[in-house]
Amino acid sequence: MFNSTLENNPIIYILIKMKQTEYLNHSDVQNFVQWMSKNLNNETFAHAYVNRKDRRVRTVWRCNSLVDAVNQYNWKFSTIDGLDVVAGSSYEVNTKALSALQTQLTGALAAINDADSNTCQAAVKVMQWGGVSAGNNTWLNENQAHLAQTLANNRDIFDAGDTEKIPTHLRFNAGMTKVYSLICENFIIYDSRVAAALGWSVVKFCKANNLTQVPDALRFPWAPAKEDPKTKLPKRRNPSENGFDFPRLRPGEFHAKWNLKASWLLTEILAHHAGQNAGQNAFAAIDQGNNPLRAFEAALFMIGYDLNTAGA
């Protein structure tokens, strides 16, 4: 098992701290981009698992491709005060909710008056949508003073495309990744589900190319599902298997760096796919808002619910 601390491994540490162009020009990254861009809409990423959302009945969620996974998207959220969006669970409704949240959040950051309080309120709504209010709301309220400037500064750092500029004492977790995904350019939500599916995809790439271990540039960290440790059917979020190992995700700077690299990677995959398909977006028929990166993230989110495979 891979259990060394990344910062103590000089080879991996170099790969963590780098600029966007350097990362995307890495040979292992380029090979993965070419491979995955060819398989967005075929059975390479077919998957099925037991959906535990409804405890009354055993249901199996399945998709026959990454594109099809977005067709099966389901994230249920309740009505959010101040948003002209009804509660729902479909990809379309969630996209509308995120668009409304983005408008409020970016508007708050740009406001001249009451920017901090408005930013805090908007960020709290993002946490509500994502089901990650616990802890995050407390931090947002306790750090409301200068919050708008803090988020704006971090946004500019992420948009600069250089992991070396990320603050060492940054609050970054499954909640804050949702906030930054709405204010940064081409920045995905990197939570435990997306991380699981991305690592799972890397393992498939390694097997398809007869690799014996995961390339350092593709060792995307994973995080466990939040569930009772005594649950009889635990969800698998760790993609590691048979020598293909991934480190555990840690909050803060470490999470942010890998979030940034994952965002670069998925954006590059979509660009390469479009370049090979006369500019066509693989997710165009699903994402009417013309946001293929959001659709790509949503596909990984759905697959990453549980890497255990269900029967027919």
N, C-alpha and C positions, 0 to 999 in steps of 0.2 A: 504493500500500500504506500501511496505517496503521503508521507507524513512530516516532511521537513518544512520549516518555515520558509516561505518564498523569499522574504527579504534576506535570509541567510544563504540563499543559493544565488551566486553572482550571475549565473547564466539566465535564470528566470527573472531575476530582478531587473536586468537590462531590458528584458522584453516587456516588463511591466511599465517601466518609465521610458516613454518614447513619444515621438510625434506621430501624427496620423499617417503621413506619407511613408514613414519608416515602417510602421506596422503593416500597412497594406502592401508594401513592396516585399515583405518577407516571403520567401518561396513557399513555405508551408501554408501561409495565409492565402496566397494566390492560388495554390492548388485546391484548397478547400473552396474558395470562391467559385472557381471554374466548375468544380464537381457539384456543389449544391445548387448553383444557378441552373444547372441542367435538369435538376430533379424536383423543382418546386411543385410540379403538377403531375407527378406520377406516383406509382405505388411504393417507391423507395421509402416514403414517410407515412405509409399506412399504419394505423395504430388502433388499438381497442383496449379499454379498461373498464373496470367496474366503477360506476358513478355512485358515490356514497352520499350525494346531496339529499336524496330522499330516502330516509331510513326505512320507510314502509315497504319499499319494493326494490328488488335487485335489478338494476338496469345497466346495460352496457353501452358506453359511449364509443363510437368508432368513426374513423375517417379513412378515406382511401388516398389522401395526399395532403400536402400542406395547404393548398388552396381549398380543398374540401373541408379542412379543419375549421376554416373561418366560417364556412356555411353552417357548421355545427356549434358555433360560438355561443356560450352561455355564461353571463356574469350578471347575477341578479342584484340590483341596487334599489333602495327605497327612494321615495321622493326627497329631493334636497331643497330646502328652503331657499327662495330667491332665484331658482333656476326654472326657466320655462320649458321644462322637460319632464314628462311623466315617467314614473318608475317603470322599470322593465328589465329585460335580460338579454335581448338580441344584440347582435353586433351593430345594427343600425341605430338602435336606441342608445346604446353605450357610446357610439360615435357622436351622437348629438349631445349627450351629457358632457363628454370630454371637450367638445367644441365650446359649449357654454362655459364650462369651468376655465378653459383656456382664455376665453374672452375676459372673464372676471379677473383672473389672476394677472394677466399681462396688463390689463387696464389699471389694476391696483398698483403694480410696480411702476407704472408711468405717471401715476397721479402726483400732483404737486401738494395737495392737502390730504391729510389723513392716510398717507401711503402705507404706513406701518400697520395701522388697525385694519385697513381694507385688505392688505396683503394677508394678514393673519386670518381674517374671516374667510377669504377665498381659499387659502391653503387648508383650513379646517374642513371646508366642503370637499376638497379633493380627498382628504383622508376618509371622510364619510363615504364617498363613492367607492373607495378602494377597500373599505372594511379594515382600516389600519389606524383608527383614531386613538386607541390606547397608547399612552406614552407620547405619541407625536403631538397630540393636541396640547398636552401639558407643556411640552418643550416650546411649541409655537407661542403659546400665551406667555410663558415665562421669558421668552426672548423676542417679544413683540417690538421692543425698542430697537430701531435700526434694522428690522427684519427685511424690509423692502430692499435696502442697500446690500444686505448680506446675500440675499437670493440673486439680486442683479449682478453682484460681483462674481458669484460662483457661476452664474449663467455665462458670463463673458469668458471665464476661465475654461469652461467646458467647450464653448463654441470655438475657442482658439485652437483646439485640436492638439493639445500637448499635455500628457499626463504628468509631466514634471511640475506643472504649475498648480496642480490640485493641492489645496491646503491640507496640512497634516492633521489639523484638529477640526475636520469637517464632520458635521452631522449628516450621515448618509445611510439610509436603510430602505426597507421595502416601502415605506411611506414616502420618504423624500424623493425616491426615484420617480414616483408618480408626479410629484410637483415639478421636478426639473424636466420631465418629459413634455410638459406643457409650455415651458418657457424657453427651452433650448432648441437649437436647430438639429433635426435628425437625431433625436435622443430617445431611445426606447425605455420602456419600463422593464428593469432587470430585477425581477423578483424570483422566488424559489421555483416557480413553475416555468418561467421562461429560461432560467438557468438550467433546469433539468432537461428540457427539450433541446437546448443548444448543445449541451454535453452529449446527450443521446445521439444527436446528429453527427457530432464529431466522431463518436465511436463508429458509427456506420461508415463514415468517410475512411477511417483508419482500416477497417475491415475490407472495404472495397479496394483499397490501395495496398493491401498486404503489409501494413505497418504493424510493428510489434508494440508500440507505445504511443501515447498521445504527444504530439509535438508541443513544446513548451508554449508557443504562441497561441495554442488553441486549448489550453488547460483552463477552461472557464469554470470558476468556482461554483459550487452548489450549496444549497441550504435546505434543511429538512422542512417537512410540512408541519404546520402547527396543529397538533392533535394529541390526544391522550396517549402517553407512552405505553399504556396497557391495551391499546386498541388491538383487536384481533386481526384486522386486515390493514396494517399500516401502509400508507402511500409511499411509494418509492420515488424519491427525488434525487437520489445519488446515482448518476449515470455510470459510475465506475464499474468495470467488470473485466475479469481475466487479464489483468495487467494494464488495462486502459484506465488510468487513475486520474482523479480530479481533486483539487484541494477544497477545503471547507470555506465557504464565504464568511467574511468578517465585516462588520459594519464600519463605516467611516471611509477613510481615504482608499483603502483596499477595494471596497465595494465600488466606489466611484470610478476607479481606474478601469476595472473590468467592465463596468457598465458602459464606459466611454468606448472601450475597444469593441464590445459587442455591437454597439451602435454603428461604429465605423464598418464593421464586418457585414452586418445585414444590409446597410446602405450600399456597400460595394457589390454584394451579391445581386441586389435588385438592379443596379446599374449594368452589371455584366449580363444579366438575364435579358434586359431590355436591348442591350447592344447586339445580342445574338438573335433577337426576335423582332427586328424592325421597329424597335422602340416600344414594343407592346409591354404593358404591365401585367404580370401574371395574375394579379389580384383585381384587375380593373372591373371585372363583372360584378365583384362583390363590394368593393369600396368605391361608392359613388362620389365620395369626397376627394378622390384622387390622392389618397394618402397610403401608398403601398407599404411603407415602412410600418405604419400602425397595423395594417392587415397582417403583415409578416409576423410582427410581435404577437398579435392575437392568435395566430395559428400555433405558434410555439407555446403560448400560454395554455391553450386548450390541450395540447398533447402532453404538456408537462405536469398536468394534474396528478398523473400516476404513470410511472414508466413500467410498472407491472403490466403484463399483457393478459387480457381476459380471453376466455374461450369463446367459441362461436355462439 
